[in-house]
Amino acid sequence: MPATTSGRRSLAQSRLNLAVAICAAVLISCGPTGSADAPPDPWNEAVAKTKPRPSKRARTSASPTPSNPSASPTASGAPAPSPGPHGSQQVTGSSAVALTFDDGPDPTWTPKVLALLRKHKVKATFCVVGIEVKRHPKLIGEIVRDGHTLCNHTWDHDLRLGKRSPGHIKANLARTNAAILSAVPGAQIPYFRQPGGMWTKRGVRVVRELDMVPLHWNVDPRDWTKPPARQISSFVKRETKKGDIVLLHDGGGNRTQTYRALHDVLPHLTRRFQLTPL
């Protein structure tokens, strides 16, 4: 994505904090939706049942096809910026590659992933779920201290959030942002990612009203299905090109195979690309 100035980020964060305060007040008066202490929904099973349609440029392990030939590369060799579903961002906008990790923070796998990223001097983007933030706030602090970017991934991994009312969507995102800011006051939260990639025009509009960027992806090894590490690794190494955003998971289940794959993926990607935290 194109670089932004610190001034614009500060202004966006001020607007976001105001929206958080307003929506938090609505939540207090109306009562929260669902219990923060309840266990998360069976995310993987729900995604498997819905099977959202990938965007034109998205490459998944279920269909490892070349990228859209109509998306001509820029002079730097990066794919020309092309919007994802409903105008979401699915490329970095430069020749750099971005690694993104969804569904954490997880007390077992997030620290392991962070340590591995630290070892290889790689910065990434973590799309965190609100109920997990509340359970493990110290991990948010560790993510921020290591220089990674934060991304809102809803309060409860609601796959159908984009189909709910604008007020419900805004309250869900604001509640998640409030949990993040409680864990790390002043944290920047520039992105939002819809679980399952199930974007809607309504959802994207609300995200932009909160001064966040709707973040999609275009390389998906479907590691949430827990394939062997070698399958995850070979897919990511084969399919990742300049400017791509890679979807991986550090939460939402047992991430043994993803963690093992990263031992092979990280050295490969750092040799071939500049990696950006977005």
C-alpha positions in Angstrom: 0.0 0.0 0.0 1.2 3.6 -0.6 3.0 5.1 2.4 1.0 7.3 4.7 2.2 10.2 6.7 2.3 10.2 10.5 0.0 13.2 10.4 -2.7 11.4 8.5 -2.4 8.4 10.7 -2.8 10.6 13.8 -5.9 12.3 12.3 -7.4 8.9 11.4 -6.7 7.5 14.8 -8.4 10.5 16.5 -11.5 9.9 14.4 -11.3 6.3 15.2 -11.0 6.9 18.9 -14.0 9.2 18.8 -16.0 6.5 17.0 -14.9 3.9 19.6 -16.2 6.2 22.4 -19.5 6.8 20.7 -20.2 3.1 19.9 -19.0 2.0 23.3 -21.6 4.2 24.8 -24.2 2.6 22.6 -23.1 -0.8 23.7 -23.3 0.1 27.4 -26.8 1.4 27.0 -28.1 -1.5 24.9 -26.0 -4.3 26.4 -23.3 -6.3 24.5 -24.1 -8.9 22.0 -22.9 -12.2 23.3 -20.7 -13.0 26.3 -17.0 -11.9 26.2 -16.2 -14.9 28.3 -18.0 -17.5 26.1 -15.8 -19.8 24.0 -15.4 -18.7 20.4 -17.6 -20.1 17.7 -16.2 -23.1 15.7 -14.7 -20.7 13.2 -13.1 -23.3 10.9 -16.3 -25.4 10.5 -18.3 -22.3 9.8 -15.9 -21.1 7.1 -15.8 -24.6 5.6 -19.6 -24.5 5.3 -19.9 -21.1 3.7 -16.9 -21.3 1.3 -16.8 -17.6 0.2 -16.0 -17.0 -3.4 -12.4 -15.9 -3.9 -11.7 -12.6 -5.7 -10.4 -12.7 -9.3 -6.8 -12.3 -8.3 -7.0 -14.4 -5.1 -5.0 -17.6 -5.2 -5.9 -20.4 -2.9 -4.5 -23.9 -2.4 -7.9 -25.2 -3.5 -7.3 -23.7 -7.0 -3.7 -22.7 -7.5 -4.2 -20.8 -10.7 -2.1 -17.9 -12.1 -3.1 -14.4 -11.2 -5.5 -12.5 -13.3 -3.7 -11.9 -16.6 -5.5 -8.5 -17.0 -3.7 -7.2 -13.9 -0.6 -5.9 -15.7 2.6 -5.4 -13.6 3.9 -2.0 -12.7 7.5 -0.9 -13.7 8.7 -2.3 -10.4 7.3 -5.8 -11.2 4.6 -5.5 -8.7 1.0 -6.2 -9.8 -1.0 -3.1 -10.6 -3.2 -2.2 -7.7 -6.5 -4.0 -8.3 -9.3 -3.9 -5.7 -10.4 -7.0 -3.9 -14.1 -7.8 -3.1 -16.2 -4.7 -2.8 -13.1 -2.4 -3.1 -11.1 -4.1 -0.3 -7.3 -4.0 -0.5 -5.7 -7.2 -1.7 -2.2 -6.1 -2.8 0.4 -4.0 -1.0 0.6 -1.4 -3.7 4.4 -1.9 -4.0 6.8 -4.6 -4.8 6.9 -5.6 -1.1 5.1 -8.7 0.2 3.0 -8.7 3.3 2.4 -11.6 5.7 -0.8 -11.5 7.7 -1.8 -13.6 10.6 -5.5 -14.1 11.6 -7.6 -15.2 14.6 -5.2 -14.5 17.4 -3.8 -13.7 19.8 -3.4 -17.3 20.9 -1.3 -18.1 24.1 0.4 -21.0 22.4 1.0 -20.1 18.8 1.2 -16.3 18.8 4.4 -16.2 20.9 6.0 -18.9 18.7 5.1 -17.0 15.5 6.4 -13.8 17.0 9.7 -15.4 18.0 10.2 -16.8 14.5 9.4 -13.4 12.9 11.9 -11.8 15.3 14.6 -14.4 14.4 14.2 -13.6 10.7 13.8 -9.8 11.3 10.3 -9.8 9.6 7.5 -7.5 10.4 3.9 -8.7 9.7 0.3 -7.7 10.2 -1.9 -9.4 12.9 -5.6 -9.5 12.5 -6.9 -10.0 16.0 -10.3 -11.1 17.4 -11.7 -9.0 20.2 -12.6 -11.9 22.6 -9.0 -13.2 22.3 -7.6 -9.7 22.9 -9.6 -9.5 26.1 -8.3 -12.9 27.2 -4.7 -12.2 26.2 -4.0 -8.5 26.3 -0.3 -8.9 27.0 0.2 -10.5 23.7 -1.2 -7.4 21.9 1.5 -5.5 23.7 4.1 -7.9 22.5 2.9 -7.6 18.9 3.1 -3.8 19.1 6.5 -3.8 20.8 7.9 -6.0 18.0 6.8 -3.4 15.4 4.0 -5.3 13.8 0.8 -3.8 12.4 -2.6 -4.4 14.1 -5.8 -5.2 12.2 -9.3 -5.6 13.6 -10.8 -9.0 12.9 -14.2 -8.5 14.6 -15.2 -9.2 18.2 -16.2 -12.8 17.7 -15.2 -13.8 14.2 -18.7 -13.2 12.9 -18.6 -14.5 9.3 -21.9 -12.7 8.5 -21.1 -9.4 10.1 -21.3 -7.5 6.8 -24.9 -8.5 6.4 -26.0 -7.1 9.7 -27.2 -3.5 10.3 -24.6 -0.6 10.0 -25.1 0.1 13.7 -24.4 -3.5 14.6 -21.3 -3.6 12.4 -20.0 -0.3 13.8 -20.6 -1.5 17.4 -18.8 -4.8 16.8 -15.7 -3.1 15.3 -15.7 -0.4 18.0 -15.9 -2.9 20.7 -12.9 -4.7 19.3 -10.9 -1.5 18.9 -11.8 -0.6 22.5 -10.3 -3.9 23.7 -7.1 -3.3 21.7 -6.8 0.2 23.0 -7.4 -1.1 26.6 -4.5 -3.5 26.1 -2.2 -0.9 24.4 -3.4 2.7 24.9 -2.7 4.7 21.7 -2.2 1.7 19.5 -2.8 2.3 15.8 -5.4 0.1 14.2 -5.4 1.0 10.5 -7.0 -2.1 9.1 -10.0 -4.4 9.3 -10.4 -7.9 7.9 -13.7 -9.6 7.4 -13.7 -13.2 8.6 -13.9 -15.6 5.7 -13.4 -12.8 3.2 -17.2 -12.4 3.2 -17.2 -8.7 2.3 -20.3 -6.7 1.6 -20.7 -3.1 0.3 -22.4 -2.2 3.6 -19.6 -3.6 5.6 -16.8 -2.0 3.6 -18.7 1.4 3.9 -18.8 1.2 7.7 -15.1 0.2 7.8 -14.2 3.2 5.8 -16.4 5.5 8.0 -14.3 4.3 10.9 -11.1 5.4 9.0 -9.9 1.8 8.6 -8.8 0.1 5.4 -10.7 -3.2 4.5 -7.9 -5.7 4.1 -8.2 -8.8 1.9 -5.5 -11.1 0.5 -4.5 -12.8 -2.7 -2.4 -15.8 -1.6 -4.3 -18.3 0.6 -2.7 -21.7 1.4 -5.9 -22.5 3.5 -3.7 -23.3 6.5 -6.8 -23.2 8.7 -7.7 -26.7 7.2 -4.5 -28.0 8.8 -2.8 -29.5 5.7 0.7 -30.8 6.1 3.4 -28.1 6.6 5.1 -29.0 3.3 1.8 -28.3 1.5 1.5 -24.9 3.1 5.1 -24.1 2.4 5.2 -25.2 -1.2 2.0 -23.3 -2.0 3.2 -20.0 -0.5 6.6 -20.3 -2.1 5.2 -21.1 -5.5 2.3 -18.6 -5.6 3.7 -15.5 -3.9 4.7 -12.7 -6.2 5.7 -9.1 -5.8 3.0 -7.0 -4.1 1.1 -10.0 -2.7 -0.7 -10.2 0.7 -0.4 -13.7 2.2 -3.1 -15.1 4.5 -1.9 -17.3 7.4 -3.2 -18.0 10.9 -1.7 -17.8 14.4 -5.0 -18.5 16.2 -8.4 -20.3 15.9 -7.0 -23.8 16.5 -3.9 -25.9 16.4 -1.4 -24.2 14.3 1.4 -26.8 14.4 1.5 -27.1 10.6 1.5 -23.4 10.0 4.3 -22.9 12.5 6.4 -25.7 10.9 5.8 -24.3 7.4 7.0 -20.8 8.5 10.5 -22.3 9.2 10.7 -22.9 5.4 8.6 -20.0 4.2 10.4 -17.2 6.0 13.9 -17.8 4.7 12.6 -18.2 1.2 10.5 -15.0 1.2 13.2 -12.9 2.8 15.7 -14.0 0.1 13.3 -13.1 -2.7 11.3 -10.1 -1.4 11.1 -7.2 0.9 8.5 -8.0 3.5 6.3 -5.2 4.8 4.1 -4.9 7.9 1.5 -2.8 5.9 
